[in-house]
């Protein structure tokens, strides 16, 4: 194998991967190993990330990929990962305390009590970020309350992508896309908020220099290069929060919403205009920095496939694998829109923690499990329509279509139902690696191979399956009022 590639190291919650991507966006080699949190030393119910194990996994994956690349020339490297998590470090970049995971329950009481420090609505108006217990803000408050001596000693707070970049380059930086997830960043001001930081007793100097997506953090150090099997001096380029690069990698332009459909559905849009002051009125709403300066990513989220999995366990107990999902779809396809009056309330798809308490309506002795599954799909489709209206108000845009990515996009019946309920076309990209594809565009631009990430993205031959509103759209328009009353 030959040709130019860049390597994206992707630290996900379940897998750690190294993926080589060429200028046209084609994956040339990939490797993956499992990732998982470990229990905290103080409490086995707590979750922390093992940084050394993550670095070892990256080394294993990267060496595997390099062996497959043969004579290909690696031009650059980037790290992308989940948001919010990070750690306090000393002047050498060594951890002062383990990386508290977004899965850790210790910060939930901190979030509940944050009103004693700052008004929660004011907090979201400044930062854009919704009230989620895993936010960076609550981790720092927990550390301030429980380990104040560490906060006093700390040289810096590094988000997890910047922790890894420091190990690779020796540079202290803050990925801008990660800062935007923290609930401490002033979206309008473009810097960490003095008002928020002073309310929690954290100094602004704790956060190193901001680096934009696509900016070179520094050259790969010889020791790190040997560990990864890469050339020393290779440019390490800032990427950061996976969500922003998935948006860009999906091919979405501005004002074009993208739905990431999985256990949760998260819908975001790339827009220059956000009514930030309206965010606190909508449960599950948030707004983060886009991968490109001057743009924002307002979003809304709700529990989705998690509800469908509950229905599967309830109605198809003991069955698993691809065949059961096909059976579920066929059972639902045999039921007409409206499910003969069977309806699920949307409360099960709550915004914050998903711990809603819903109900079924219209059950009769004629209702089968196909009715229950289709009713869940319909409730989720109408929840999507309601949340799209919310997003349109927050982001000040009118969509022409909706891009759908993630595991839920593989359900053709659900896709068609969404198009029918929304009255909009759906695009489902054939490329599943949207996060890695998006990050790779910034690496190619960062090393000067293309003049911009957009120029790099234009080299990708996007292919999508398209769902147009169909014959059942009229039936769903007639049902819309019934579902609206449930919201």
Secondary structure, DSSP 8 states (H G I E B T S, - for coil): --SEEEEEEEE-SSEEEEEEEETTS-EEEEEEEE---EE-SS-TT-EEE-HHHHHHHHHHHHHHHHHHHTT-EEEEEEEEE-SS-EEEE-TT--BSS-EE-TT-GGGHHHHHTGGGTS-HHHHHHHH-----TTSHHHHHHHHHHH-HHHHHH-SEEEEHHHHHHHHHH----EEHHHHTTSS-EETTTTEE-HHHHHHHT--GGGB--EE-TT-EEEE--HHHHHHHT--TT-EEEEEEEHHHHHHHHTT--TT--EEEESSEEEEE--BS---GGGGGGSTTEEEEE-SSTT-EEEEEEEE-HHHHHHHHHHHSTT--SHHHHHHHHHHHHTS-TTGGG-EE-GGGG-SSS------EES--TT--HHHHHHHHHHHHHHHHHHHHHHHHHHHT---SEEEEESGGGG-HHHHHHHHHHHTSEEEEES-S-HHHHHHHHHHHHHTTSSSSHHHHHTTS---EEEE---TTHHHHHHHHHHHHTT-
